[in-house]
Amino acid sequence: MNDDCLKLTTYFGLRDRSDDGLVADLLFNVYSRVKLETSVLLLGAEGFGLKRRLRSDLHADLCGNLPLVSVAIDTPQQIESAVEAVMKIEHRGLITLEPARMLTGRLDALVLSGTTKLSVFVRHHEEAFGKPAFMAICDLLYRRGLPGATVLRGVDGTVRGERKRPKTCSLNREVPVMVTAIGRGDRIGAILPELAGLLRRPLLTLERVGICKRDGELLAHPSCLPFEATNRGEGWQKLVVYASEVGKAKSPPVHAPLIRRLRKKGATGATSLRGTWGFHNDHVPHGSRPFQLQRVPMVTTLVDSPEGIGRAFGVVDELTADRGLVTNESVVVLR
């Protein structure tokens, strides 16, 4: 199937709750009840929201309420059903909608133009040709010349309407994993059949993005992209910085100073997610291993008004002077 879809994203905190319980549980109860095609809950490493409270796993006194990001994908009709219930949950988190194309089943090559974001959703235990599926996907993207990919492992989620919540004393092998890559549309469109061939039940999304910076080179300032998927909410922008947690001696990690400086700058909110596997340019796919310092991928997202993004871009530009990838997307903010 090749169909239009919507991506519903909610930014909130690990301990955020309403009178009915934890916000995370309430959200995924909705996604399960509505039987969304897929959803994943991602635990952030660092971030802040409207109340300006810094949340970080770098310091014990700041890790009590780490940021959470939930991503849900389905047809516009199904997402609208979920939105109706999600908006009734009392919390101060940010809720956005974005348009995408959802691909499932057998896939043919597509003719895509411009820059495209590819997301592939698999389960953590899923295998392809004797190795974890997320590793096989990264290997294929690396061999086909994509500039990079990041694996984000969920801590909760749904798969085709069924809740895959974590279990005590379990490896949580059923919990969804999201593999994200940015590249030229023609190159991503050409490898879709190979990607589908790796998976028993492929589920992919394609989104249009703009490139602001690549490896320190300024390509374009943030600008709004067309958005016609819904008339609801207010048009804002999403700036995403892809970098590594471990930098060179003269180039320390980007995400921690970026979060702190954006907070001082008055940004609406920002969240950093730590990847578990991935690659960038000519570095072969790699990830975190016990007792080893690895270049783990980090993804930092800032959602703000166009004016707010304009003010924040100076900070982003300075901290990505010699590395990283910065992309820009249009979103609709529901709350």
C-alpha positions as CSV (number, residue, x, y, z in Angstrom):
1,M,0.0,0.0,0.0
2,N,1.2,3.5,-0.8
3,D,-1.1,6.0,0.9
4,D,-1.1,9.4,2.5
5,C,-0.9,9.4,6.3
6,L,-0.4,11.7,9.2
7,K,2.3,11.5,11.9
8,L,1.0,12.5,15.4
9,T,3.8,13.5,17.8
10,T,3.5,14.3,21.4
11,Y,6.3,15.8,23.6
12,F,5.9,15.5,27.4
13,G,7.7,14.1,30.5
14,L,8.2,10.7,32.0
15,R,6.3,11.5,35.2
16,D,3.6,13.7,33.6
17,R,0.2,12.6,34.8
18,S,-3.4,13.7,34.8
19,D,-6.2,12.7,37.2
20,D,-6.6,9.4,35.3
21,G,-3.0,8.3,35.4
22,L,0.4,8.7,33.7
23,V,0.1,10.5,30.4
24,A,2.3,7.9,28.6
25,D,-0.1,5.1,29.6
26,L,-3.2,7.2,28.6
27,L,-1.7,8.0,25.2
28,F,-0.9,4.4,24.3
29,N,-4.2,3.1,25.6
30,V,-5.7,5.5,23.0
31,Y,-3.4,4.3,20.2
32,S,-4.2,0.6,21.1
33,R,-8.0,1.3,21.3
34,V,-8.0,3.1,17.9
35,K,-5.8,0.4,16.5
36,L,-3.2,2.7,14.9
37,E,-0.9,1.1,12.4
38,T,2.1,1.8,14.5
39,S,3.3,4.0,17.4
40,V,6.5,4.2,19.4
41,L,7.5,5.9,22.7
42,L,11.0,7.3,22.8
43,L,12.9,8.2,26.0
44,G,14.8,11.4,25.7
45,A,18.3,12.0,27.1
46,E,17.8,15.7,27.7
47,G,15.3,18.5,27.1
48,F,13.0,21.2,28.4
49,G,9.5,22.4,27.7
50,L,7.2,25.4,28.3
51,K,8.0,25.6,32.0
52,R,11.8,25.9,31.2
53,R,12.7,23.0,33.5
54,L,15.8,21.2,32.3
55,R,15.5,17.4,32.2
56,S,18.8,15.4,31.7
57,D,20.2,12.0,32.3
58,L,23.7,13.5,32.7
59,H,23.0,14.5,36.3
60,A,21.2,12.5,38.9
61,D,19.3,15.6,40.2
62,L,17.9,16.3,36.8
63,C,16.8,12.8,35.6
64,G,13.7,12.4,37.7
65,N,11.3,13.4,34.8
66,L,13.1,12.7,31.5
67,P,11.6,13.9,28.3
68,L,9.4,11.5,26.3
69,V,8.4,11.7,22.6
70,S,5.5,9.6,21.3
71,V,5.2,9.1,17.5
72,A,2.0,7.6,16.0
73,I,1.4,6.8,12.3
74,D,-1.7,6.0,10.3
75,T,-4.2,7.2,7.7
76,P,-5.6,10.7,8.3
77,Q,-9.0,9.2,9.3
78,Q,-7.4,7.0,12.0
79,I,-5.2,9.7,13.3
80,E,-8.1,12.1,13.5
81,S,-9.9,9.6,15.7
82,A,-6.9,9.3,17.9
83,V,-6.5,13.1,18.1
84,E,-10.0,13.5,19.4
85,A,-9.2,11.3,22.4
86,V,-5.6,12.6,22.9
87,M,-6.8,16.2,23.2
88,K,-9.0,15.2,26.1
89,I,-5.9,14.1,28.1
90,E,-4.9,16.8,30.5
91,H,-1.3,17.7,30.2
92,R,0.9,20.6,29.1
93,G,2.9,18.7,26.4
94,L,3.3,19.8,22.8
95,I,1.2,18.0,20.2
96,T,2.0,18.2,16.4
97,L,0.7,16.8,13.1
98,E,2.8,16.2,10.0
99,P,2.0,14.8,6.6
100,A,3.7,11.7,5.2
101,R,3.4,8.8,2.8
102,M,2.9,5.3,4.4
103,L,4.2,2.3,2.5
104,T,3.4,-1.3,3.4
105,G,3.6,-4.7,1.8
106,R,5.3,-5.3,-1.5
107,L,7.1,-2.1,-2.6
108,D,8.1,-0.9,-6.0
109,A,10.7,1.8,-6.7
110,L,9.3,5.4,-6.6
111,V,10.4,8.5,-8.3
112,L,11.1,11.0,-5.5
113,S,12.5,14.5,-5.9
114,G,14.3,16.8,-3.4
115,T,15.4,15.6,0.0
116,T,13.4,12.9,1.7
117,K,13.2,11.5,5.3
118,L,12.8,7.7,5.4
119,S,11.5,6.0,8.5
120,V,11.3,2.2,8.9
121,F,9.4,0.7,11.8
122,V,10.4,-2.8,13.0
123,R,10.3,-4.8,16.3
124,H,13.4,-5.0,18.3
125,H,13.7,-8.8,18.1
126,E,12.9,-8.9,14.3
127,E,15.6,-10.4,12.2
128,A,16.7,-10.2,8.6
129,F,19.2,-12.7,7.1
130,G,20.4,-13.7,10.5
131,K,21.0,-10.3,12.1
132,P,18.7,-7.8,13.8
133,A,16.5,-6.1,11.2
134,F,17.6,-2.6,12.3
135,M,21.2,-3.5,11.7
136,A,20.4,-5.0,8.3
137,I,18.5,-1.9,7.3
138,C,21.5,0.3,8.3
139,D,23.9,-1.9,6.4
140,L,21.7,-1.6,3.2
141,L,21.4,2.2,3.5
142,Y,25.2,2.4,4.1
143,R,26.0,0.3,1.0
144,R,23.6,2.3,-1.2
145,G,25.4,5.5,-0.3
146,L,22.9,7.3,2.0
147,P,24.7,9.9,4.1
148,G,23.5,8.5,7.5
149,A,20.9,6.7,9.5
150,T,19.8,6.6,13.2
151,V,18.2,3.8,15.1
152,L,15.8,4.9,18.0
153,R,14.6,2.1,20.2
154,G,11.2,2.5,21.8
155,V,10.3,1.8,25.4
156,D,6.6,1.3,24.6
157,G,4.4,1.2,21.5
158,T,1.8,-0.5,19.3
159,V,2.3,-2.7,16.3
160,R,-0.8,-2.9,14.0
161,G,-3.1,-1.9,16.8
162,E,-1.6,-4.2,19.5
163,R,0.1,-2.7,22.5
164,K,3.7,-3.8,23.0
165,R,4.4,-2.4,26.4
166,P,7.6,-3.4,28.3
167,K,7.4,-6.3,30.7
168,T,9.3,-6.8,34.0
169,C,12.5,-8.9,33.7
170,S,12.1,-9.0,29.9
171,L,14.3,-7.8,27.0
172,N,11.2,-6.1,25.6
173,R,11.8,-7.8,22.3
174,E,8.4,-6.8,20.8
175,V,8.8,-3.1,21.5
176,P,9.0,-1.1,18.2
177,V,12.2,0.4,16.8
178,M,12.4,3.4,14.4
179,V,15.2,3.7,11.8
180,T,15.4,7.2,10.3
181,A,17.5,8.3,7.4
182,I,17.8,11.5,5.4
183,G,18.9,11.5,1.7
184,R,18.2,12.3,-1.9
185,G,14.7,11.4,-2.9
186,D,15.8,9.6,-6.1
187,R,18.3,7.4,-4.1
188,I,15.7,6.5,-1.4
189,G,13.0,5.8,-4.0
190,A,15.3,3.4,-5.8
191,I,16.1,1.2,-2.8
192,L,12.5,0.7,-1.5
193,P,12.2,-2.8,-3.1
194,E,15.4,-3.9,-1.4
195,L,14.2,-2.5,2.0
196,A,10.9,-4.3,1.6
197,G,12.8,-7.5,0.8
198,L,14.5,-7.5,4.2
199,L,11.2,-7.5,6.2
200,R,8.3,-9.9,6.5
201,R,5.7,-7.0,6.9
202,P,7.3,-3.8,5.8
203,L,6.1,-0.5,7.3
204,L,7.8,2.7,6.0
205,T,7.0,6.4,5.8
206,L,8.4,9.1,3.6
207,E,8.4,12.8,4.4
208,R,9.6,15.9,2.7
209,V,12.3,17.9,4.5
210,G,14.6,20.8,3.8
211,I,18.4,20.7,4.5
212,C,19.7,23.8,6.4
213,K,23.3,22.6,7.1
214,R,25.5,19.6,6.3
215,D,28.9,19.0,7.8
216,G,29.2,22.7,8.8
217,E,28.2,24.1,5.4
218,L,25.2,26.4,5.4
219,L,22.9,25.5,2.6
220,A,19.7,27.4,3.5
221,H,18.1,29.3,6.4
222,P,15.0,27.7,7.9
223,S,11.9,28.4,5.8
224,C,8.3,27.2,5.9
225,L,7.4,24.2,3.6
226,P,3.9,23.7,2.2
227,F,1.5,22.0,4.5
228,E,-2.0,21.1,3.3
229,A,-2.8,17.9,5.3
230,T,-5.2,19.6,7.8
231,N,-6.7,22.9,8.6
232,R,-6.4,22.4,12.3
233,G,-3.9,24.1,14.6
234,E,-1.2,26.6,13.9
235,G,1.7,26.4,11.4
236,W,5.1,26.1,13.1
237,Q,8.5,24.7,12.2
238,K,10.6,21.8,13.4
239,L,14.4,22.1,13.3
240,V,16.2,18.8,13.8
241,V,20.0,18.4,14.5
242,Y,21.7,15.1,13.8
243,A,25.1,14.7,15.5
244,S,27.1,12.3,17.7
245,E,27.2,12.0,21.4
246,V,31.0,11.5,21.4
247,G,32.9,14.2,19.5
248,K,36.5,14.8,18.7
249,A,38.8,16.3,21.4
250,K,38.4,19.8,19.8
251,S,34.7,19.2,19.0
252,P,32.7,18.2,22.1
253,P,29.2,16.8,21.8
254,V,26.6,19.2,20.4
255,H,23.4,18.2,22.1
256,A,24.1,19.2,25.7
257,P,25.2,22.8,25.0
258,L,22.6,23.1,22.3
259,I,19.8,22.3,24.8
260,R,21.1,24.6,27.4
261,R,21.7,27.5,25.1
262,L,18.3,27.2,23.4
263,R,16.7,27.2,26.9
264,K,18.5,30.5,27.7
265,K,17.5,31.9,24.3
266,G,13.8,31.5,25.2
267,A,13.0,28.6,22.8
268,T,9.6,27.0,23.4
269,G,11.1,23.6,24.0
270,A,13.7,21.1,22.7
271,T,14.4,17.4,23.1
272,S,17.5,15.2,22.5
273,L,17.1,11.5,21.7
274,R,20.0,9.0,22.0
275,G,20.3,6.5,19.2
276,T,21.4,2.9,19.8
277,W,22.9,2.2,16.3
278,G,23.5,4.1,13.1
279,F,26.2,5.6,10.8
280,H,27.3,8.9,9.3
281,N,29.0,9.4,5.9
282,D,31.9,6.9,5.6
283,H,31.8,5.6,9.2
284,V,30.5,2.0,9.1
285,P,27.3,1.3,11.1
286,H,28.0,1.2,14.8
287,G,26.4,1.6,18.2
288,S,26.8,1.6,21.9
289,R,28.7,-1.4,23.5
290,P,29.4,-2.1,27.1
291,F,32.6,-0.4,28.5
292,Q,33.3,1.2,25.1
293,L,33.1,4.9,24.1
294,Q,31.3,5.0,20.8
295,R,30.0,7.7,18.5
296,V,26.4,7.1,19.4
297,P,23.9,9.1,17.2
298,M,22.0,12.0,18.8
299,V,18.9,13.6,17.4
300,T,17.9,17.0,18.9
301,T,14.5,18.5,17.9
302,L,13.3,22.0,18.4
303,V,9.6,22.9,17.6
304,D,8.7,26.6,17.6
305,S,7.0,29.4,15.7
306,P,8.8,30.6,12.5
307,E,9.9,33.6,14.4
308,G,11.2,31.5,17.3
309,I,13.1,29.2,14.9
310,G,14.7,32.2,13.3
311,R,16.0,33.4,16.7
312,A,17.2,29.9,17.6
313,F,19.0,29.2,14.4
314,G,21.9,31.4,15.3
315,V,22.6,29.0,18.2
316,V,22.2,26.0,16.1
317,D,24.4,27.5,13.3
318,E,27.2,28.2,15.8
319,L,27.3,24.8,17.4
320,T,27.2,22.9,14.1
321,A,30.1,25.0,12.6
322,D,32.1,21.9,11.5
323,R,29.7,18.9,11.7
324,G,26.2,17.5,11.9
325,L,23.1,17.6,9.7
326,V,20.4,20.2,10.3
327,T,16.9,19.8,8.7
328,N,13.8,21.8,8.7
329,E,10.1,20.7,8.4
330,S,6.7,22.3,8.7
331,V,4.3,21.0,11.4
332,V,0.8,21.9,12.6
333,V,0.7,22.5,16.4
334,L,-2.5,21.3,18.0
335,R,-1.5,22.3,21.5
